[in-house]
Amino acid sequence: KVRHILRMRCGSTHALRVNTSLKRLNLYSNNLRDEGAAHLADALRVNTSLERLYFESNNLRDEGAAHLADALRVNTSLKRLNLERNNVSSARLQEIEHLVRTRGE
Protein backbone atom coordinates (compact mmCIF):
# COMPACT_ATOMS: atom_id res chain seq x y z
CA LYS A 1 0.00 0.00 0.00
CA VAL A 2 1.00 3.59 -0.63
CA ARG A 3 0.80 4.46 3.07
CA HIS A 4 3.63 2.02 3.82
CA ILE A 5 5.69 3.40 0.95
CA LEU A 6 5.23 6.98 2.15
CA ARG A 7 6.74 6.03 5.51
CA MET A 8 9.94 4.79 3.94
CA ARG A 9 12.66 7.37 3.40
CA CYS A 10 13.76 5.71 0.20
CA GLY A 11 10.18 5.16 -0.97
CA SER A 12 7.90 7.30 -3.08
CA THR A 13 8.48 10.48 -1.10
CA HIS A 14 12.18 10.28 -1.92
CA ALA A 15 11.29 9.70 -5.56
CA LEU A 16 8.97 12.71 -5.47
CA ARG A 17 11.77 14.84 -4.02
CA VAL A 18 14.15 14.14 -6.88
CA ASN A 19 11.73 13.58 -9.76
CA THR A 20 11.72 16.35 -12.34
CA SER A 21 9.21 14.95 -14.84
CA LEU A 22 6.15 13.79 -12.84
CA LYS A 23 3.31 16.27 -13.39
CA ARG A 24 0.35 14.43 -11.82
CA LEU A 25 0.06 12.13 -8.82
CA ASN A 26 -3.15 10.34 -7.90
CA LEU A 27 -3.24 9.04 -4.31
CA TYR A 28 -7.02 8.58 -4.21
CA SER A 29 -8.40 6.47 -1.34
CA ASN A 30 -5.19 5.14 0.22
CA ASN A 31 -6.06 5.96 3.85
CA LEU A 32 -2.85 7.99 4.14
CA ARG A 33 -4.19 10.15 6.98
CA ASP A 34 -2.29 13.03 8.56
CA GLU A 35 0.93 11.04 8.87
CA GLY A 36 1.04 10.34 5.15
CA ALA A 37 0.26 13.99 4.41
CA ALA A 38 3.21 15.04 6.59
CA HIS A 39 5.59 12.81 4.60
CA LEU A 40 4.12 14.03 1.35
CA ALA A 41 4.46 17.66 2.45
CA ASP A 42 8.17 17.14 3.13
CA ALA A 43 8.60 15.97 -0.46
CA LEU A 44 6.48 18.81 -1.86
CA ARG A 45 8.76 21.37 -0.23
CA VAL A 46 11.55 20.42 -2.63
CA ASN A 47 9.68 19.04 -5.65
CA THR A 48 9.67 21.39 -8.64
CA SER A 49 7.65 19.47 -11.24
CA LEU A 50 4.38 18.20 -9.71
CA GLU A 51 1.45 20.31 -10.90
CA ARG A 52 -1.58 18.24 -9.85
CA LEU A 53 -2.05 16.18 -6.71
CA TYR A 54 -5.19 14.14 -6.10
CA PHE A 55 -5.44 13.36 -2.38
CA GLU A 56 -9.17 12.75 -1.98
CA SER A 57 -10.62 10.12 0.39
CA ASN A 58 -7.52 9.69 2.55
CA ASN A 59 -8.98 10.36 6.02
CA LEU A 60 -7.10 13.65 6.15
CA ARG A 61 -7.88 16.08 8.98
CA ASP A 62 -6.79 19.63 9.72
CA GLU A 63 -3.45 18.49 11.13
CA GLY A 64 -2.41 16.84 7.88
CA ALA A 65 -3.86 19.65 5.81
CA ALA A 66 -1.73 22.10 7.83
CA HIS A 67 1.39 20.18 6.74
CA LEU A 68 0.30 20.50 3.13
CA ALA A 69 -0.44 24.21 3.56
CA ASP A 70 3.04 24.78 4.98
CA ALA A 71 4.57 22.97 2.01
CA LEU A 72 2.53 25.08 -0.40
CA ARG A 73 4.16 28.19 1.01
CA VAL A 74 7.47 27.10 -0.53
CA ASN A 75 6.40 24.83 -3.39
CA THR A 76 5.89 26.84 -6.57
CA SER A 77 4.86 24.14 -9.06
CA LEU A 78 1.60 22.71 -7.64
CA LYS A 79 -1.39 24.27 -9.39
CA ARG A 80 -4.17 21.88 -8.37
CA LEU A 81 -4.72 20.00 -5.12
CA ASN A 82 -7.84 17.90 -4.69
CA LEU A 83 -8.74 17.25 -1.05
CA GLU A 84 -12.36 16.20 -1.54
CA ARG A 85 -13.93 13.59 0.76
CA ASN A 86 -11.61 14.24 3.69
CA ASN A 87 -12.30 15.63 7.17
CA VAL A 88 -10.74 19.05 6.69
CA SER A 89 -12.42 22.18 8.04
CA SER A 90 -13.73 24.85 5.69
CA ALA A 91 -11.26 27.37 7.10
CA ARG A 92 -8.26 25.11 6.34
CA LEU A 93 -9.60 24.33 2.85
CA GLN A 94 -10.00 28.05 2.14
CA GLU A 95 -6.42 28.67 3.27
CA ILE A 96 -5.12 25.96 0.93
CA GLU A 97 -7.31 27.17 -1.93
CA HIS A 98 -5.87 30.67 -1.49
CA LEU A 99 -2.30 29.35 -1.47
CA VAL A 100 -2.86 27.40 -4.68
CA ARG A 101 -4.82 30.17 -6.40
CA THR A 102 -2.23 32.87 -5.72
CA ARG A 103 0.72 31.06 -7.34
CA GLY A 104 3.09 33.44 -9.01
CA GLU A 105 1.54 36.65 -7.67
Sequence and secondary structure as in RCSB ss.txt:
>XXXX:A:sequence
KVRHILRMRCGSTHALRVNTSLKRLNLYSNNLRDEGAAHLADALRVNTSLERLYFESNNLRDEGAAHLADALRVN
TSLKRLNLERNNVSSARLQEIEHLVRTRGE
>XXXX:A:secstr
 HHHHHHSTTSHHHHHHH SS  EEE TT   HHHHHHHHHHHHTT SS  EEE  SS  BHHHHHHHHHHHTT 
 S  EEE TTSB  HHHHHHHHHHHHTTT 
